[in-house]
Amino acid sequence: MTRRRRPPARRRTRRPGRRQQQRDAQLVVFAVAAAAGIGLVVMVVNWLLAHWWVLVVVLALAVLAGAGWFYDRRQRARWEAVRAQGLRYGLPQLDGLHHTRFEDAIRDLMRRDGCRDAQRVGGRGDLGADVKATDPFGRRWVIQCKHRRNGAQGSAVGTPDLQVLNGTARQVHGADVAVIVTNGRVTGPAVTFAKQQRLHVVDRQTLAVWASGSRPLWELLRAVPPPRRPTSLS
């Protein structure tokens, strides 16, 4: 007897999984979108070639807009320079400021003196620096501001305030000139400590001369470090 051979079993074809189907669908959508985008670009290019004058008009408008923006920016810069040159503060005005606005005023006075990069950095974690600036001679200034709402009747700036400035101005902020500015009083020991540590104190009297006049701060302080680089002002 001959044994009948069983027909070979049919292999089951695996259907693509859901992930594969999603990938295929995404590829189809991408291909359709790409084709539509290319077609749209071709249509726009053909239209612009047929209407070339539109490009000329758009280019002219862009040039006019850029010129207007540049002129406006230049005028603003001139106005800021004129305003800075004429900036003046009186002591009663400074006394009435909030301590953050007092820091802004010191920043603006440094800008008036020619420190274009002067900025207020005071706040939490300022490490003893409220205003930073670079003067026209290349010297880096780090200023700590101590505003007293009652002016000369407020609490005096003491040695601990100067110790904070002395510990961070040069080591942390890279200061060439470390200054503490106040609209109030400064104790005698604090003044002595400042001289010993080559710190500069701008007390109420010095602040009045600086803020209400036109002389830069470095002309009012003694023993300011020499310029870092020669300039037209040196």
Backbone as CSV, one residue per row, in Angstrom:
resi,resn,N_x,N_y,N_z,CA_x,CA_y,CA_z,C_x,C_y,C_z
1,MET,0.848,-1.190,0.000,0.000,0.000,0.000,0.886,1.244,0.000
2,THR,0.535,2.159,-0.809,1.274,3.433,-0.874,0.580,4.459,-0.010
3,ARG,1.362,5.072,0.761,0.810,6.117,1.628,0.617,7.406,0.831
4,ARG,-0.558,7.965,1.068,-0.856,9.248,0.418,-0.112,10.381,1.135
5,ARG,0.504,11.181,0.310,1.203,12.340,0.876,0.215,13.467,1.172
6,ARG,0.412,14.004,2.333,-0.441,15.145,2.683,-0.002,16.396,1.921
7,PRO,-0.981,17.108,1.480,-0.606,18.355,0.755,0.145,19.301,1.694
8,PRO,1.115,20.011,1.181,1.904,20.935,2.044,0.992,21.990,2.677
9,ALA,1.247,22.256,3.956,0.428,23.247,4.671,0.707,24.644,4.148
10,ARG,-0.353,25.399,3.998,-0.205,26.776,3.520,0.330,27.669,4.651
11,ARG,1.293,28.428,4.258,1.869,29.355,5.240,0.927,30.544,5.424
12,ARG,0.715,30.840,6.680,-0.143,31.969,6.982,0.633,33.278,6.811
13,THR,0.076,34.162,6.066,0.711,35.468,5.862,0.367,36.376,7.039
14,ARG,1.386,36.948,7.575,1.187,37.837,8.706,0.652,39.197,8.240
15,ARG,-0.386,39.603,8.873,-0.925,40.913,8.566,-0.067,41.993,9.249
16,PRO,0.093,43.083,8.587,0.885,44.154,9.214,0.233,44.623,10.505
17,GLY,1.039,44.908,11.514,0.522,45.369,12.792,0.002,46.795,12.715
18,ARG,-0.573,47.210,13.822,-1.138,48.568,13.856,-0.064,49.633,13.700
19,ARG,1.087,49.415,14.310,2.167,50.402,14.184,2.613,50.557,12.739
20,GLN,2.742,49.421,12.057,3.150,49.487,10.660,2.102,50.200,9.821
21,GLN,0.813,49.897,10.108,-0.251,50.564,9.370,-0.230,52.078,9.615
22,GLN,0.030,52.459,10.867,0.102,53.887,11.168,1.265,54.545,10.450
23,ARG,2.400,53.836,10.392,3.554,54.387,9.672,3.260,54.541,8.186
24,ASP,2.625,53.521,7.610,2.277,53.609,6.197,1.327,54.771,5.936
25,ALA,0.345,54.945,6.842,-0.603,56.048,6.686,0.099,57.394,6.793
26,GLN,1.040,57.492,7.711,1.782,58.738,7.866,2.621,59.043,6.636
27,LEU,3.233,57.990,6.063,4.022,58.193,4.853,3.150,58.675,3.700
28,VAL,1.949,58.100,3.604,1.038,58.521,2.540,0.634,59.980,2.717
29,VAL,0.289,60.333,3.963,-0.093,61.721,4.238,1.067,62.666,3.947
30,PHE,2.273,62.266,4.355,3.440,63.098,4.101,3.687,63.277,2.605
31,ALA,3.551,62.184,1.870,3.771,62.261,0.426,2.741,63.170,-0.237
32,VAL,1.478,63.036,0.192,0.438,63.892,-0.378,0.699,65.357,-0.044
33,ALA,1.079,65.639,1.222,1.356,67.013,1.635,2.549,67.586,0.888
34,ALA,3.597,66.743,0.706,4.773,67.208,-0.024,4.428,67.520,-1.470
35,ALA,3.646,66.658,-2.081,3.246,66.901,-3.466,2.422,68.173,-3.581
36,ALA,1.494,68.361,-2.620,0.679,69.571,-2.640,1.536,70.816,-2.438
37,GLY,2.523,70.722,-1.517,3.403,71.865,-1.279,4.241,72.208,-2.493
38,ILE,4.779,71.175,-3.123,5.586,71.422,-4.331,4.723,72.044,-5.419
39,GLY,3.509,71.512,-5.567,2.613,72.080,-6.570,2.284,73.534,-6.297
40,LEU,2.069,73.846,-5.009,1.761,75.231,-4.650,2.955,76.145,-4.929
41,VAL,4.168,75.683,-4.598,5.363,76.487,-4.866,5.519,76.738,-6.356
42,VAL,5.291,75.695,-7.155,5.409,75.844,-8.607,4.395,76.858,-9.120
43,MET,3.178,76.791,-8.598,2.148,77.740,-9.026,2.532,79.176,-8.666
44,VAL,3.050,79.354,-7.421,3.429,80.704,-6.999,4.577,81.237,-7.843
45,VAL,5.576,80.383,-8.097,6.715,80.817,-8.910,6.266,81.195,-10.311
46,ASN,5.422,80.379,-10.917,4.931,80.701,-12.254,4.146,82.009,-12.263
47,TRP,3.351,82.210,-11.177,2.561,83.446,-11.122,3.464,84.658,-10.973
48,LEU,4.510,84.531,-10.127,5.428,85.648,-9.950,6.224,85.940,-11.207
49,LEU,6.572,84.895,-11.945,7.282,85.115,-13.201,6.407,85.855,-14.201
50,ALA,5.121,85.561,-14.146,4.196,86.252,-15.050,3.878,87.663,-14.558
51,HIS,4.006,87.895,-13.249,3.715,89.209,-12.670,4.959,89.694,-11.923
52,TRP,6.053,89.848,-12.617,7.322,90.197,-11.997,7.299,91.543,-11.290
53,TRP,6.427,92.438,-11.714,6.380,93.759,-11.100,5.969,93.700,-9.623
54,VAL,5.268,92.608,-9.223,4.888,92.473,-7.822,6.137,92.367,-6.944
55,LEU,7.141,91.619,-7.429,8.387,91.495,-6.678,9.066,92.853,-6.505
56,VAL,9.023,93.648,-7.553,9.641,94.976,-7.480,8.942,95.835,-6.432
57,VAL,7.607,95.782,-6.407,6.847,96.575,-5.434,7.141,96.108,-4.006
58,VAL,7.157,94.783,-3.793,7.436,94.246,-2.455,8.836,94.627,-1.997
59,LEU,9.802,94.534,-2.910,11.178,94.900,-2.563,11.275,96.375,-2.209
60,ALA,10.595,97.225,-2.967,10.626,98.658,-2.680,10.001,98.960,-1.316
61,LEU,8.881,98.294,-1.017,8.244,98.493,0.280,9.145,98.025,1.418
62,ALA,9.839,96.907,1.218,10.746,96.404,2.247,11.893,97.380,2.497
63,VAL,12.426,97.960,1.410,13.507,98.932,1.558,13.024,100.163,2.319
64,LEU,11.831,100.639,1.981,11.278,101.808,2.670,11.031,101.513,4.152
65,ALA,10.505,100.316,4.450,10.258,99.952,5.837,11.569,99.856,6.624
66,GLY,12.589,99.257,6.009,13.879,99.160,6.681,14.506,100.522,6.918
67,ALA,14.391,101.415,5.935,14.929,102.762,6.101,14.195,103.509,7.215
68,GLY,12.871,103.332,7.261,12.097,103.985,8.320,12.465,103.468,9.692
69,TRP,12.654,102.143,9.812,13.046,101.552,11.095,14.408,102.048,11.529
70,PHE,15.362,102.120,10.593,16.711,102.581,10.913,16.692,104.044,11.340
71,TYR,15.900,104.875,10.643,15.822,106.294,10.986,15.214,106.477,12.373
72,ASP,14.157,105.723,12.654,13.506,105.829,13.958,14.454,105.409,15.075
73,ARG,15.202,104.342,14.856,16.152,103.880,15.876,17.255,104.909,16.096
74,ARG,17.701,105.529,15.016,18.754,106.536,15.134,18.258,107.767,15.886
75,GLN,17.021,108.176,15.604,16.451,109.326,16.297,16.283,109.046,17.786
76,ARG,15.856,107.827,18.114,15.718,107.468,19.520,17.061,107.494,20.235
77,ALA,18.099,107.005,19.551,19.434,107.012,20.156,19.907,108.445,20.408
78,ARG,19.647,109.330,19.453,20.025,110.734,19.639,19.266,111.361,20.802
79,TRP,17.972,111.049,20.892,17.177,111.610,21.968,17.653,111.104,23.317
80,GLU,17.988,109.813,23.395,18.480,109.263,24.659,19.799,109.913,25.049
81,ALA,20.653,110.193,24.041,21.929,110.847,24.341,21.707,112.263,24.862
82,VAL,20.794,112.996,24.241,20.498,114.361,24.698,19.893,114.336,26.097
83,ARG,18.967,113.402,26.339,18.331,113.305,27.643,19.344,112.948,28.726
84,ALA,20.264,112.027,28.381,21.264,111.607,29.360,22.211,112.750,29.715
85,GLN,22.580,113.557,28.715,23.494,114.663,28.972,22.874,115.703,29.901
86,GLY,21.563,115.847,29.825,20.902,116.845,30.661,20.288,116.274,31.919
87,LEU,20.613,115.026,32.269,20.001,114.384,33.427,20.504,115.031,34.718
88,ARG,19.564,115.415,35.576,19.897,116.012,36.872,18.934,115.485,37.922
89,TYR,19.433,115.299,39.127,18.603,114.906,40.263,18.941,115.810,41.441
90,GLY,17.916,116.212,42.167,18.113,116.896,43.427,17.957,115.912,44.568
91,LEU,18.532,116.244,45.736,18.446,115.331,46.874,17.010,115.048,47.300
92,PRO,16.123,116.054,47.353,14.731,115.727,47.717,14.098,114.728,46.747
93,GLN,14.445,114.843,45.478,13.909,113.900,44.488,14.450,112.503,44.730
94,LEU,15.723,112.395,45.033,16.323,111.086,45.304,15.797,110.490,46.609
95,ASP,15.575,111.327,47.604,15.046,110.834,48.880,13.663,110.220,48.712
96,GLY,12.869,110.769,47.796,11.503,110.297,47.618,11.366,109.064,46.755
97,LEU,12.468,108.551,46.214,12.399,107.379,45.341,12.284,106.093,46.149
98,HIS,11.681,105.088,45.525,11.760,103.724,46.056,13.183,103.227,45.870
99,HIS,13.610,102.282,46.692,15.023,101.876,46.624,15.394,101.298,45.255
100,THR,14.453,100.640,44.579,14.771,100.124,43.241,14.885,101.263,42.230
101,ARG,14.040,102.299,42.380,14.128,103.460,41.489,15.405,104.249,41.784
102,PHE,15.857,104.208,43.024,17.133,104.843,43.365,18.266,104.161,42.611
103,GLU,18.222,102.839,42.541,19.232,102.112,41.771,19.148,102.474,40.293
104,ASP,17.922,102.635,39.772,17.766,103.062,38.381,18.389,104.440,38.164
105,ALA,18.209,105.334,39.124,18.766,106.678,38.996,20.294,106.636,38.957
106,ILE,20.896,105.806,39.803,22.363,105.675,39.790,22.832,105.104,38.459
107,ARG,22.100,104.123,37.947,22.433,103.568,36.620,22.369,104.653,35.551
108,ASP,21.317,105.480,35.568,21.161,106.530,34.562,22.249,107.586,34.681
109,LEU,22.663,107.882,35.896,23.751,108.843,36.072,25.062,108.296,35.505
110,MET,25.300,107.005,35.661,26.501,106.411,35.065,26.429,106.458,33.548
111,ARG,25.246,106.236,33.011,25.083,106.348,31.563,25.319,107.779,31.098
112,ARG,24.837,108.731,31.892,25.073,110.133,31.563,26.565,110.432,31.498
113,ASP,27.334,109.786,32.367,28.776,110.007,32.406,29.519,109.305,31.274
114,GLY,28.804,108.534,30.459,29.443,107.873,29.316,29.580,106.379,29.432
115,CYS,29.001,105.774,30.473,29.055,104.315,30.642,27.866,103.706,29.906
116,ARG,28.041,103.392,28.659,26.932,102.953,27.818,26.340,101.616,28.252
117,ASP,27.137,100.776,28.894,26.654,99.451,29.271,26.126,99.395,30.699
118,ALA,25.957,100.551,31.336,25.503,100.573,32.726,24.161,99.862,32.859
119,GLN,24.060,99.002,33.849,22.833,98.252,34.058,22.594,98.022,35.543
120,ARG,21.310,97.945,35.891,20.951,97.646,37.273,20.816,96.140,37.430
121,VAL,21.506,95.597,38.407,21.481,94.151,38.633,21.062,93.828,40.059
122,GLY,20.616,94.844,40.805,20.247,94.643,42.190,19.027,93.756,42.350
123,GLY,18.941,93.090,43.460,17.843,92.180,43.746,18.341,91.057,44.634
124,ARG,17.511,90.040,44.786,17.926,88.903,45.600,19.111,88.188,44.954
125,GLY,20.100,87.896,45.777,21.265,87.191,45.264,22.186,88.050,44.423
126,ASP,22.149,89.380,44.596,23.004,90.244,43.781,24.449,90.245,44.254
127,LEU,24.720,89.660,45.428,26.086,89.548,45.955,26.762,90.909,46.049
128,GLY,26.032,91.873,46.567,26.622,93.174,46.847,26.724,94.112,45.671
129,ALA,26.168,93.773,44.516,26.237,94.642,43.338,24.829,95.045,42.925
130,ASP,24.581,96.351,42.893,23.290,96.858,42.436,23.381,97.454,41.041
131,VAL,24.524,98.043,40.720,24.745,98.636,39.403,26.143,98.260,38.932
132,LYS,26.231,97.864,37.664,27.521,97.582,37.042,27.671,98.466,35.806
133,ALA,28.908,98.898,35.548,29.138,99.778,34.397,30.616,99.759,34.028
134,THR,30.875,100.069,32.766,32.246,100.234,32.276,32.390,101.662,31.781
135,ASP,33.340,102.406,32.350,33.482,103.815,31.958,34.254,103.927,30.641
136,PRO,34.309,105.120,30.055,35.001,105.284,28.761,36.479,104.957,28.799
137,PHE,37.045,104.795,29.986,38.462,104.467,30.117,38.696,102.976,30.309
138,GLY,37.618,102.186,30.215,37.750,100.741,30.312,37.700,100.186,31.713
139,ARG,37.458,101.036,32.728,37.407,100.564,34.108,36.027,100.007,34.429
140,ARG,36.027,98.875,35.135,34.782,98.213,35.515,34.339,98.713,36.882
141,TRP,33.112,99.266,36.932,32.563,99.809,38.171,31.509,98.864,38.725
142,VAL,31.591,98.608,40.025,30.571,97.845,40.741,30.078,98.731,41.880
143,ILE,28.784,99.017,41.879,28.218,99.981,42.815,27.146,99.301,43.669
144,GLN,27.254,99.507,44.960,26.215,99.063,45.889,25.453,100.295,46.363
145,CYS,24.126,100.253,46.266,23.278,101.392,46.602,22.605,101.167,47.957
146,LYS,22.650,102.192,48.791,21.991,102.153,50.090,21.073,103.374,50.189
147,HIS,19.807,103.148,49.884,18.844,104.244,49.923,18.224,104.341,51.308
148,ARG,18.120,105.573,51.791,17.488,105.842,53.073,16.280,106.742,52.837
149,ARG,15.104,106.237,53.203,13.874,106.983,52.949,13.865,108.315,53.683
150,ASN,14.510,108.370,54.849,14.560,109.608,55.626,15.839,110.395,55.394
151,GLY,16.582,110.040,54.361,17.779,110.792,54.033,18.799,110.789,55.144
152,ALA,19.247,111.982,55.548,20.269,112.104,56.578,19.775,111.651,57.935
153,GLN,18.463,111.613,58.130,17.913,111.155,59.409,17.766,109.633,59.470
154,GLY,18.027,108.954,58.367,17.926,107.503,58.347,19.135,106.836,58.978
155,SER,19.109,105.534,59.047,20.228,104.790,59.634,21.478,104.961,58.786
156,ALA,22.603,105.071,59.463,23.865,105.299,58.761,24.395,104.010,58.147
157,VAL,25.113,104.173,57.053,25.789,103.037,56.420,27.016,102.714,57.255
158,GLY,27.140,101.457,57.660,28.227,101.078,58.542,29.239,100.151,57.888
159,THR,30.196,99.732,58.685,31.272,98.858,58.203,30.749,97.538,57.637
160,PRO,29.746,96.889,58.239,29.252,95.627,57.657,28.796,95.767,56.202
161,ASP,28.196,96.905,55.856,27.778,97.106,54.460,28.987,97.133,53.534
162,LEU,30.039,97.782,53.981,31.249,97.858,53.160,31.989,96.520,53.112
163,GLN,31.861,95.733,54.154,32.492,94.412,54.150,31.874,93.506,53.093
164,VAL,30.567,93.608,52.916,29.907,92.831,51.860,30.443,93.239,50.495
165,LEU,30.529,94.543,50.252,31.050,95.035,48.975,32.495,94.608,48.772
166,ASN,33.296,94.705,49.831,34.710,94.352,49.733,34.907,92.868,49.444
167,GLY,33.980,92.037,49.918,34.139,90.594,49.737,33.721,90.088,48.378
168,THR,32.958,90.884,47.619,32.446,90.384,46.336,32.785,91.251,45.131
169,ALA,33.028,92.533,45.337,33.167,93.452,44.197,34.281,93.024,43.250
170,ARG,35.446,92.727,43.793,36.582,92.368,42.936,36.624,90.868,42.653
171,GLN,36.411,90.077,43.692,36.561,88.638,43.523,35.446,88.036,42.676
172,VAL,34.223,88.519,42.844,33.076,87.942,42.138,32.734,88.720,40.873
173,HIS,32.710,90.046,40.980,32.234,90.877,39.866,33.365,91.465,39.016
174,GLY,34.602,91.274,39.426,35.725,91.766,38.630,35.833,93.270,38.588
175,ALA,35.556,93.946,39.689,35.534,95.405,39.717,36.946,95.986,39.715
176,ASP,37.112,97.076,38.980,38.292,97.924,39.119,38.019,99.013,40.150
177,VAL,36.759,99.451,40.192,36.345,100.488,41.131,35.117,99.976,41.873
178,ALA,35.229,99.847,43.182,34.115,99.380,44.023,33.580,100.573,44.810
179,VAL,32.287,100.840,44.671,31.702,102.061,45.230,30.434,101.715,46.000
180,ILE,30.220,102.426,47.103,28.947,102.367,47.800,28.346,103.768,47.768
181,VAL,27.097,103.856,47.349,26.411,105.143,47.183,25.219,105.180,48.125
182,THR,25.070,106.283,48.837,23.936,106.430,49.736,23.453,107.871,49.750
183,ASN,22.175,108.043,49.976,21.617,109.382,50.177,21.540,109.717,51.661
184,GLY,22.169,108.873,52.461,22.168,109.072,53.906,23.548,109.355,54.450
185,ARG,23.787,108.890,55.680,25.048,109.134,56.366,25.937,107.881,56.309
186,VAL,27.213,108.093,56.563,28.182,107.000,56.622,28.957,107.147,57.917
187,THR,29.110,106.073,58.666,29.815,106.144,59.943,31.307,106.367,59.729
188,GLY,31.947,106.914,60.753,33.386,107.141,60.684,34.179,105.856,60.489
189,PRO,33.903,104.798,61.277,34.632,103.537,61.058,34.445,102.987,59.640
190,ALA,33.275,103.204,59.050,33.045,102.717,57.685,33.930,103.477,56.693
191,VAL,34.077,104.786,56.897,34.949,105.582,56.020,36.393,105.119,56.156
192,THR,36.825,104.852,57.383,38.189,104.366,57.609,38.408,103.011,56.943
193,PHE,37.443,102.118,57.109,37.552,100.799,56.491,37.615,100.925,54.964
194,ALA,36.830,101.830,54.388,36.825,102.013,52.939,38.206,102.454,52.443
195,LYS,38.847,103.363,53.159,40.184,103.815,52.753,41.189,102.673,52.837
196,GLN,41.082,101.874,53.877,42.021,100.762,54.047,41.882,99.715,52.948
197,GLN,40.656,99.491,52.494,40.387,98.436,51.513,40.253,98.965,50.080
198,ARG,40.604,100.221,49.874,40.527,100.837,48.532,39.102,100.794,47.964
199,LEU,38.142,101.071,48.834,36.754,101.207,48.430,36.417,102.699,48.359
200,HIS,35.394,103.038,47.605,35.003,104.431,47.455,33.604,104.628,48.015
201,VAL,33.452,105.714,48.762,32.185,106.034,49.400,31.624,107.314,48.792
202,VAL,30.401,107.225,48.281,29.676,108.405,47.801,28.588,108.681,48.831
203,ASP,28.874,109.639,49.720,27.904,109.959,50.758,26.894,110.975,50.231
204,ARG,26.077,111.496,51.120,24.995,112.393,50.720,25.527,113.663,50.042
205,GLN,26.617,114.223,50.583,27.159,115.442,50.012,27.733,115.214,48.620
206,THR,28.506,114.134,48.477,29.085,113.824,47.164,27.996,113.478,46.159
207,LEU,26.982,112.753,46.607,25.870,112.408,45.726,25.163,113.660,45.231
208,ALA,24.998,114.654,46.108,24.322,115.887,45.704,25.092,116.594,44.593
209,VAL,26.412,116.647,44.727,27.236,117.297,43.697,27.181,116.525,42.393
210,TRP,27.286,115.203,42.494,27.286,114.364,41.285,25.947,114.409,40.566
211,ALA,24.854,114.211,41.308,23.541,114.080,40.671,23.025,115.389,40.102
212,SER,23.394,116.518,40.696,22.865,117.797,40.247,23.784,118.519,39.274
213,GLY,24.979,117.969,39.044,25.935,118.620,38.169,26.130,117.871,36.865
214,SER,27.290,118.075,36.270,27.596,117.436,34.992,28.942,116.730,35.002
215,ARG,29.649,116.759,36.125,30.949,116.108,36.204,30.759,114.611,36.425
216,PRO,31.531,113.780,35.763,31.425,112.334,35.987,31.917,111.964,37.373
217,LEU,31.479,110.807,37.838,31.770,110.399,39.208,33.259,110.251,39.454
218,TRP,34.013,109.775,38.461,35.435,109.528,38.687,36.218,110.822,38.876
219,GLU,35.638,111.961,38.512,36.306,113.230,38.776,36.043,113.733,40.195
220,LEU,35.076,113.136,40.864,34.724,113.552,42.217,35.333,112.653,43.282
221,LEU,35.877,111.505,42.875,36.453,110.552,43.821,37.970,110.621,43.800
222,ARG,38.570,110.271,44.906,40.022,110.261,45.008,40.563,108.853,44.780
223,ALA,41.798,108.809,44.298,42.529,107.540,44.140,41.769,106.537,43.278
224,VAL,41.164,107.007,42.181,40.523,106.095,41.238,41.616,105.434,40.392
225,PRO,41.537,104.144,40.129,42.572,103.466,39.332,42.765,104.140,37.973
226,PRO,43.961,104.054,37.427,44.221,104.677,36.116,43.433,103.984,35.015
227,PRO,43.294,104.647,33.866,42.541,104.045,32.757,43.154,102.725,32.311
228,ARG,42.290,101.825,31.868,42.746,100.552,31.320,43.229,100.709,29.891
229,ARG,42.628,101.636,29.156,42.991,101.825,27.744,42.940,103.316,27.441
230,PRO,43.770,103.797,26.512,43.724,105.204,26.134,42.482,105.487,25.290
231,THR,41.830,106.601,25.563,40.673,107.015,24.789,40.797,108.488,24.469
232,SER,39.821,108.986,23.715,39.808,110.403,23.375,39.599,111.277,24.609
233,LEU,39.053,110.652,25.692,38.802,111.401,26.920,40.003,111.416,27.861
234,SER,40.946,110.514,27.613,42.082,110.396,28.547,43.173,111.398,28.210
